[in-house]
Amino acid sequence: MKTVARWMLAGVMLAGTGLAVAQRPARAPELAYQLTEGQNLNAFVREGPVAAHLLLRNGTDPRILVAFPAGNSGVGLWFEPVGRAATWRLEQAPRPTTAPGIAGPQPAVQTIASIDAPELRVKQAVLSSIRFLRDYQSVGRFPADVAVDPVVSGNTIRWSRPRLDGRPGYLLQIRLLSGSIRGGVLVAAAGRPLRMEILASSGETPLHGLAANELLNARAANDPGARNALRFLSYREKFLAGSWRFQTYFGRDTLMSLRLLMPVLQPQAIEAGLGSVLARLDARGDVAHEEGIGEFAVVDRRKLNQRSDAAVLDYAMVDDDYMLAPVAAAYLLDHGNTATARAFLDRPIASEAIPGTTAPAGKALVRNLRHVIDSARPFADRPEPSRLIAIPKGRLTGQWRDSEEGLGRGRYAYDVNAVFVPAALESAARLLRAGLLDRYLTAQDRAALSRADAMAAVWRDRAPPLFRVSIPATQARPRIDDYARTLGIPAAPALTALGTAPLVFHAIALDDAGRPIPIVHSDEGFTLMFAEPSPADLETYVTAAMRPFPAGLMTDIGMLVANPAQTDASVQGRFTPAAYHGAVVWSWQQALFAAGLERQLARRDLPPATRAVLTRAQATLWRAIAATRATQSSELWSWDYSGGRYRVMAFGAGKQDVDESNAAQLWSTVYLAVQPPRALSPATGRR
């Protein structure tokens, strides 16, 4: 009760004159920028211990949300639908400040905004973990334990509470500067917008941002939007996957972003990212997918009668386990030097997964390599579909397409089995040969890793053919025509590009019985980035992806990540332009494909015909990337088709979209490193 009383006292101080809010010097924060995406007005700020993302939602469902990287926490206020679309105006950008908390001043942001609505009726406030705000936004639910009632005092309405375990908590305060509060309803003055001061605070432990000179080197592209997003998401403790919805560690996102950004990252940044992954390995060497921290961890552990806020780590994904070795090898063997590599491997890493333990980074890396060897051995010994790496029983997600329909309900993902497992085995063999791991290897480790090369050869030779799909043109063409008609798009360009040859591509996954699921997909980019296919395979599978949609994946506004034209109507209905991993564009997948094409074109063993195919693909892809340059740093986008052309639609702006895109996404900043070849114009993608 003392804790609650102290918090309430602090709230009273805030609700009065506001003089209890600390005023910071009026200098520019180290990072501050704004962008509007779809119906969301976003403003970001970072200064010392304060880092926050303010989101104001326009339209008929207004919303105020402030997300803090500290503890992956946030405060959100949802209003009842309004009769006509309302628009926010940010009159004063968010500025860092402090607000009183139960343990003293805590980081806060303050801003002034107005909205052209006659009134706003409060629907729900949620102050807690971003994961709970995310759940409320998507499914309308959050734990009852974190609910809090508002306190109204004059023209101020405030929600505040400590964390469930009594630790410093959260505050959201709205003070009307124009208008009044009547019965909990915010009412505008006649002929004037509702104008308000917004104060938001989280008492979770702040992160330490990577400074500009610790993050990028001189080779990074001069792209202010991407630089801003990357800086907001980069901390010494870890990289954040995206904001507002994923403001914490994700293993896959960290590793793929490190790999694509590696040529332009400073060593400190690469090692911060790799260190965060190694710190979260479990005892087997499994890479953690996501961490639950802050109040989410408190709530989750209470279900197990545990009084703790120790991170809850999720190991259900399978792709990230096989990403660590190729990314670590790229840094240790290709981008660094022996001295820096050895220094990093000797660095003590405190385990987040095994509390109280610390070991050299090299020892943790060996643990992962042993996991790779042990899990890959069954297929290497007897290469049958049932011995591939499977999505765990009872789950529909296990790799980056982690919405429940993303793999077409498959069990064996193409990227995991055809690309990442052999790449991880090859990287283990390279690291063993280099001798960097010698001091961390037991005799058993060395014996296991000595098999890596031979195992990789089996996986490279036998896994990809299991995913090969070949559909005669007489079957493929009518399906393309029918699917185009359902979407209201032209089929002619796709049919012309296909011609009369069979439609050949790699399936997105195999089902439980080992049958290919015939969805054309963008994960071929992983092959380009982490393998060296034969010239014939390069021509076949790059061509398959680069055909116009809905034969392939290409549209005027980008490369789609999935094309279900060759499936039945029920599957097509789950892969629409409103589905998170449906017929939509993910920014980083285009960058991956572009980087992969550049890597393949650097080979010296390709005949002229193959190089011509890759060069045409490169030009086509970069034209599409250039056409959507303004959206590059966002997570994904959808589209509509009108006036004879595809048009970008912000994901989440459509009423049928299952969720909304992050305005800042870690792996969408990779264009700082992935740039068009010199022969192509950065602005147009043309020669």
DAHUNOR-V752069 format. One record per pair of residues at least 4 apart in sequence whose C-alpha atoms are under 8 Angstrom apart, sorted by the first residue. I is the first residue (numbers start at 1). J is the second residue. Records with the same first field share a line. If there is no record, write none. Layout:
I->J + J
This chain:
1->5
2->6
3->7 + 102 + 162 + 166
4->8 + 102 + 161 + 162 + 166
5->9
6->10 + 101 + 102
7->11 + 101 + 102 + 160 + 161 + 162
8->12 + 160 + 161
9->13
10->14 + 100 + 101 + 102
11->15 + 100 + 158 + 160
12->16
13->17 + 18 + 19 + 20
14->18 + 19 + 20 + 21 + 99 + 100
15->153 + 156 + 158
20->99 + 100
21->97 + 98 + 99 + 100
22->97 + 98 + 99
23->97 + 98
24->96 + 97
28->32
29->45 + 46 + 47 + 95 + 96
30->45 + 46 + 47
31->44 + 45 + 46 + 47 + 228 + 231 + 232
32->43 + 44 + 45 + 46
33->43 + 44 + 45 + 228
34->41 + 42 + 43 + 44
35->41 + 42 + 43 + 663
36->40 + 41 + 42
37->41 + 42 + 650 + 663
38->649 + 650 + 651 + 652 + 653
39->57 + 58 + 59 + 653
40->55 + 56 + 57 + 58
41->55 + 56 + 57 + 58 + 88
42->53 + 54 + 55 + 56 + 663
43->53 + 54 + 55 + 93 + 94
44->51 + 52 + 53 + 54 + 94 + 232
45->50 + 51 + 52 + 53 + 94 + 95 + 96 + 232
46->50 + 51 + 52 + 96 + 232
47->51 + 96
48->208 + 209
49->107 + 206 + 207 + 208
50->96 + 97 + 107 + 108 + 109 + 206
51->68 + 69 + 70 + 96 + 206 + 232
52->66 + 67 + 68 + 69 + 109
53->66 + 67 + 68 + 243 + 244
54->64 + 65 + 66 + 67 + 94
55->63 + 64 + 65 + 66
56->62 + 63 + 64 + 65 + 88
57->61 + 62 + 63 + 64 + 87 + 88
58->62 + 63 + 85 + 86 + 87 + 88
59->84 + 85 + 86 + 87
60->81 + 82 + 83 + 84 + 85 + 86
61->78 + 79 + 80 + 81 + 82 + 85
62->78 + 79 + 80 + 81 + 82 + 86
63->76 + 77 + 78 + 79
64->76 + 77 + 78
65->74 + 75 + 76 + 77
66->74 + 75 + 76 + 200
67->72 + 73 + 74 + 75 + 130 + 243 + 244 + 247
68->72 + 73 + 74 + 202 + 247
69->73 + 206 + 207 + 240 + 247 + 248
70->202 + 204 + 205 + 206 + 207
71->129 + 204 + 205 + 206 + 248 + 293 + 294 + 295
72->129 + 130 + 131 + 246 + 247 + 248 + 293 + 294
73->127 + 128 + 129 + 130 + 202 + 204 + 294 + 295
74->127 + 128 + 129 + 130 + 133 + 170 + 202
75->125 + 126 + 127 + 128 + 133 + 170 + 171 + 172 + 200 + 201
76->125 + 126 + 127 + 133 + 172
77->122 + 123 + 124 + 125 + 126
78->122 + 123 + 124 + 125
79->120 + 121 + 122 + 123 + 124
80->120 + 121 + 122 + 123
82->86 + 117 + 120
86->115 + 116 + 117
87->115 + 116 + 117
88->113 + 114 + 115 + 116
89->113 + 114 + 115
90->111 + 112 + 113 + 114
91->111 + 112 + 113 + 114
92->111 + 112 + 113
93->111 + 112
94->109 + 110 + 111 + 112
95->109 + 110 + 111
96->107 + 108 + 109 + 110
97->107 + 108 + 109 + 110
98->105 + 106 + 107 + 108 + 109 + 201
99->105 + 106 + 107 + 108 + 201
100->104 + 105 + 106
101->105 + 106 + 168 + 169 + 203
102->162 + 167 + 168 + 169
103->168
106->201 + 202 + 203
107->201 + 202 + 203
108->199 + 200 + 201 + 202
109->199 + 200 + 201
110->197 + 198 + 199 + 200
111->197 + 198 + 199
112->195 + 196 + 197 + 198
113->195 + 196 + 197 + 198
114->193 + 194 + 195 + 196
115->193 + 194 + 195
116->192 + 193 + 194
117->188 + 193 + 194
118->187 + 188 + 189 + 193 + 194
119->185 + 186 + 187 + 188 + 194
120->185 + 186 + 187
121->184 + 185 + 186
122->184 + 185
125->147 + 148 + 159
126->132 + 133 + 146 + 147 + 148
127->133 + 146 + 147 + 148 + 159 + 160 + 170 + 171 + 172
128->132 + 133 + 146 + 163 + 169 + 170 + 295 + 296
129->133 + 293 + 294 + 295 + 296
130->134 + 244 + 245 + 246 + 247
131->135 + 245 + 246 + 296
132->136 + 141 + 142 + 143 + 296
133->137 + 142
134->138 + 245
135->139 + 140 + 141 + 142
136->140 + 141 + 142
138->658 + 659
142->146
143->147
145->164
146->164
148->159 + 160 + 161
149->159
150->157 + 158 + 159 + 160
151->157 + 158 + 159
152->156 + 157 + 158 + 184
153->157
154->181
155->175 + 176 + 177 + 180 + 181
156->173 + 174 + 175 + 176 + 181
157->173 + 174 + 175
158->171 + 172 + 173 + 174
159->171 + 172 + 173
160->169 + 170 + 171 + 172
161->169 + 170 + 171
162->166 + 167 + 168 + 169 + 170
163->167 + 168 + 169 + 170 + 295
164->295 + 298 + 299
165->298
167->203
168->202 + 203 + 204
169->202 + 203 + 204
170->200 + 201 + 202 + 203
171->199 + 200 + 201 + 202
172->198 + 199 + 200 + 201
173->198 + 199 + 200
174->196 + 197 + 198 + 199
175->196 + 197 + 198
176->180 + 181 + 194 + 195 + 196 + 197
177->194 + 195 + 196 + 197
178->188 + 189 + 192 + 193 + 194 + 195 + 196
179->186 + 187 + 188 + 189 + 193 + 194 + 195
180->186 + 187 + 188 + 189
181->185 + 186 + 187
182->186 + 187
186->194
187->194
188->192 + 193 + 194
189->193 + 194
204->294
207->235 + 236 + 237
208->235 + 236 + 237
209->231 + 232 + 234 + 235 + 236
210->214 + 215 + 231 + 234 + 235 + 236 + 269
211->215 + 231
212->216 + 231
213->217 + 266
214->266 + 267 + 268 + 269
215->231 + 234 + 265 + 266 + 268 + 269
216->220 + 264 + 265 + 266
217->264 + 265 + 266
218->264
219->263 + 264 + 673
220->264 + 265 + 672 + 673
221->671 + 672 + 673 + 675
222->227 + 672
223->227 + 672
224->228
225->229 + 633
226->230 + 632 + 633 + 668 + 669 + 670 + 671 + 672
227->231 + 669 + 672
228->232
229->233 + 633 + 664 + 665 + 666 + 669
230->234 + 664 + 665 + 666 + 669
233->239 + 240 + 241 + 242 + 243 + 247 + 664 + 666
234->238 + 239 + 240
235->239 + 240 + 272
236->269 + 272
237->272 + 276
238->248 + 249 + 272 + 273 + 276
239->248 + 249 + 254 + 272 + 273 + 666
240->246 + 247 + 248 + 249 + 250 + 254 + 666
241->246 + 247 + 248 + 249 + 250 + 253 + 254 + 665 + 666 + 667
242->246 + 247 + 248 + 635 + 662 + 663 + 664 + 665 + 666
243->247 + 662 + 663 + 664 + 665
244->662 + 663 + 664
245->662
248->290 + 291
249->254 + 276 + 290 + 291
250->254 + 288 + 289 + 290 + 291
251->255 + 277 + 287 + 288 + 289 + 290 + 320
252->256 + 289 + 319 + 320 + 323 + 400
253->257 + 666 + 667
254->258 + 273 + 277 + 666 + 667
255->259 + 273 + 274 + 320 + 323 + 324 + 327
256->260 + 323 + 327 + 667
257->261 + 262 + 666 + 667 + 670
258->262 + 270 + 273 + 327
259->327 + 330
260->592 + 595 + 670 + 673 + 674
261->265 + 670 + 671 + 672 + 673 + 674
262->270 + 331 + 335 + 673
263->335 + 673
264->672 + 673
265->269 + 270
266->270
267->271
268->272
269->273
270->274 + 331
271->275 + 344
272->276
273->277
274->278 + 328
275->279 + 349 + 361
276->280
277->281 + 287 + 288
278->287 + 349 + 351 + 361 + 364 + 365
279->349 + 350 + 351 + 352 + 353 + 364
280->287 + 288 + 313 + 351 + 352 + 353
281->285 + 286 + 287 + 288 + 351 + 352 + 353 + 364 + 368
282->286 + 287 + 288 + 353 + 354
283->353 + 354 + 367
284->367 + 368 + 371
285->321 + 364 + 365 + 367 + 368 + 369 + 370 + 371
286->315 + 321 + 368 + 371
287->315 + 320 + 321 + 324 + 368
288->313 + 314 + 315 + 317 + 320
289->313 + 314 + 315 + 316 + 317 + 320
290->313 + 314 + 315
291->311 + 312 + 313 + 314
292->296 + 297 + 311 + 312 + 313 + 314
293->297 + 298 + 309 + 310 + 311 + 312
294->298 + 309 + 311
295->299 + 309
296->300
297->301 + 308 + 309 + 310 + 311 + 312
298->302 + 307 + 308 + 309 + 310
299->303
300->304 + 312
301->305 + 306 + 307 + 308 + 309
302->306 + 307 + 308
311->352 + 353
313->353
316->392 + 398
317->321 + 391 + 397 + 398 + 399
318->322 + 389 + 390 + 391 + 398 + 399 + 416
319->323 + 398 + 399 + 400 + 415 + 416 + 420
320->324 + 399
321->368 + 372
322->326 + 372 + 416 + 420 + 421 + 423 + 424
323->327 + 420 + 424
324->328 + 368 + 424
325->329 + 365 + 368 + 369 + 423 + 424 + 425 + 427 + 428
326->330 + 423 + 424 + 427 + 530
327->331
328->332
329->333 + 334 + 427 + 430 + 431
330->334 + 335
331->335 + 336 + 341
332->336 + 337 + 338 + 341
333->337 + 338 + 341 + 431 + 434
336->340 + 341
337->341
338->342
339->343
340->344
341->345 + 436
342->346 + 436
343->347
344->361 + 362
345->360 + 361 + 362 + 363
346->360 + 361 + 362
347->360 + 361 + 362
348->358 + 359 + 360 + 361
349->358 + 359 + 360 + 361
350->355 + 356 + 357 + 358 + 359
351->355 + 356 + 357 + 358 + 359
359->363 + 364
360->364
361->365
362->366 + 437 + 440
363->367 + 440 + 441
364->368
365->369
366->370 + 437 + 440 + 441 + 445
367->371
368->372
369->373 + 424 + 428 + 449
370->374 + 445 + 448 + 449
371->375
372->376 + 421 + 424 + 425
373->377 + 425 + 448 + 449 + 452
375->389
376->380 + 388 + 389 + 421 + 455
377->381 + 455
378->382 + 383 + 387 + 388
379->383 + 384 + 387 + 388 + 459
380->455 + 456 + 458 + 459
382->387
383->387 + 388 + 458 + 459 + 462 + 463
384->388
385->466 + 514
386->513 + 514
388->412 + 417
389->412 + 416 + 417
390->411 + 412 + 413
391->395 + 396 + 397 + 398 + 411 + 412 + 413
392->398 + 411
396->402 + 403 + 404 + 405 + 407 + 409 + 410 + 411
397->401 + 402 + 403 + 404 + 406 + 407
398->402
399->413 + 416
401->406 + 407 + 581
402->406
403->580 + 581
404->409
405->409 + 574 + 575 + 581
406->575 + 580 + 581 + 582
407->413 + 508 + 509
408->508 + 509 + 517 + 519 + 571
409->511
410->509 + 510 + 511 + 512 + 517
411->509 + 510 + 511 + 512
412->416 + 417 + 509 + 510 + 511 + 512 + 514
413->417 + 508 + 509 + 510
414->418 + 419 + 464 + 467 + 506 + 507 + 508 + 509 + 510 + 523
415->419 + 420 + 523 + 524 + 526 + 527
416->420 + 421
417->421 + 422 + 459 + 463 + 464
418->422 + 459 + 460 + 463 + 464 + 527
419->423 + 460 + 526 + 527 + 530 + 531
420->424 + 530
421->425 + 456 + 459
422->426 + 455 + 456 + 457 + 459 + 460
423->427 + 456 + 530 + 531
424->428
425->429 + 452 + 453 + 455 + 456
426->430 + 452 + 453 + 456
427->431
428->432 + 449 + 452
429->433 + 449 + 450 + 451 + 452 + 453
430->434
431->435 + 436 + 437
432->436 + 437 + 438 + 446 + 449 + 450
437->441
441->445 + 446
442->446
443->447
444->448
445->449
446->450
447->451
448->452
451->455
452->456
453->457
454->458
455->459
456->460
457->461
458->462 + 463
459->463 + 464
460->464
461->465
462->466
463->467
464->468 + 506
466->516
467->506 + 507 + 508 + 509 + 510 + 516
468->504 + 505 + 506 + 507 + 516
469->503 + 504 + 505 + 506 + 507 + 516 + 518
470->502 + 503 + 504 + 505
471->475 + 476 + 502 + 503 + 504
472->476 + 501 + 502 + 503
473->477 + 498 + 499 + 500 + 501 + 502 + 503
474->478 + 500
475->479
476->480 + 502 + 503 + 566
477->481 + 495
478->482
479->483 + 565 + 566
480->484 + 491 + 494 + 495 + 550 + 551 + 565 + 566
481->485 + 491 + 495
482->486
483->487 + 550 + 565
484->488 + 489 + 490 + 491 + 550
485->489 + 490 + 491
488->641
489->641
491->495 + 550
492->496
493->497 + 548
494->498 + 547 + 548 + 549 + 550 + 551 + 552
495->499 + 551
497->547 + 548 + 551
498->502 + 503 + 547 + 551
503->544
504->540 + 541 + 544
505->520 + 540 + 541 + 544
506->518 + 520 + 524 + 541
507->516 + 517 + 518 + 519 + 520 + 521
508->516 + 517 + 518 + 519 + 520 + 521 + 523
509->516 + 517
510->514 + 515 + 516 + 517
511->515 + 516 + 517
517->567
518->564 + 566 + 567
519->562 + 563 + 564 + 565 + 566 + 567
520->544 + 545 + 552 + 553 + 562 + 563 + 564
521->545 + 553 + 560 + 561 + 562 + 563
522->545 + 553 + 559 + 560 + 561 + 562 + 589 + 593
523->527 + 561 + 589
524->528 + 541 + 542 + 545 + 593
525->529 + 589 + 592 + 593 + 594 + 596
526->530 + 531 + 592 + 593 + 596
527->531 + 532 + 533 + 596
528->532 + 533 + 593 + 595 + 596 + 597 + 599 + 600
529->592 + 593 + 595 + 596 + 597 + 599 + 600
530->596
532->600
533->537 + 538
534->538
535->539 + 606 + 607 + 610
536->540 + 610
537->541
538->542 + 543 + 610
539->543 + 610 + 613 + 614
540->544
541->545
542->546 + 613 + 614 + 617
543->547 + 613 + 617
544->551 + 552
545->552 + 553 + 554
546->552 + 553 + 554 + 617 + 620 + 621
547->551 + 552 + 553 + 554
548->552 + 553 + 554 + 555
549->553 + 554 + 555 + 563
550->563 + 565
551->563 + 565
552->563
553->559 + 560 + 561 + 562 + 563
554->558 + 559 + 560 + 621
555->559 + 560 + 624 + 646
556->624 + 627 + 645 + 646 + 647
557->624 + 625 + 627 + 628 + 639 + 646 + 647 + 648
558->585 + 590 + 621 + 624 + 625 + 627 + 628
559->585 + 586 + 590 + 621 + 624
560->583 + 584 + 585 + 586
561->581 + 582 + 583 + 584 + 585 + 586 + 589
562->575 + 581 + 582 + 583 + 584
563->575 + 582 + 583
564->571 + 572 + 575
565->572
567->571 + 572
568->572
569->573
570->574
571->575
572->576
574->579 + 582
575->579 + 581 + 582 + 583
576->582 + 583 + 584
577->582 + 583 + 584 + 638 + 639 + 657
578->582 + 583 + 584 + 638 + 651 + 654 + 656 + 657 + 658
579->583 + 584 + 657 + 658
580->584 + 657 + 658 + 659
583->638
584->636 + 637 + 638 + 639
585->589 + 636 + 637 + 638
586->590 + 635 + 636 + 637
587->591 + 632 + 633 + 634 + 635 + 636 + 667 + 668
588->592 + 635 + 667 + 668 + 669 + 670
589->593
590->594 + 621 + 625
591->595 + 670 + 671 + 674
592->596
593->597
594->598 + 618 + 621 + 622 + 674
595->599 + 674
596->600
597->601 + 614 + 618
598->602 + 618 + 677
599->603
601->606 + 611 + 614 + 615
606->610 + 611
607->611
608->612
609->613
610->614
611->615
612->616
613->617
614->618
615->619
616->620
617->621
618->622
619->623 + 680 + 685 + 686 + 687
620->624 + 685
621->625 + 685
622->626 + 676 + 684 + 685 + 686
623->627 + 684 + 685 + 686
624->628 + 685
625->629 + 632 + 685
626->682 + 683 + 684 + 685
627->684
628->632 + 648
631->637
632->668 + 669 + 671
633->663 + 664 + 665 + 668 + 669
634->661 + 662 + 663 + 664 + 665 + 668
635->661 + 662 + 663 + 664 + 665 + 668
636->650 + 651 + 661 + 662
637->648 + 649 + 650 + 651 + 661
638->648 + 649 + 650 + 651
639->646 + 647 + 648 + 649 + 650
640->646 + 647 + 648 + 649
641->645 + 646 + 647
642->646 + 647
649->653 + 654
650->654 + 661
651->657 + 659 + 660 + 661
652->657 + 658 + 659 + 660 + 661
653->657 + 660
664->668
665->669
666->670
670->674
671->675
675->682
676->680 + 681 + 682 + 685
679->687
680->684 + 685 + 686 + 687
681->685 + 686 + 687
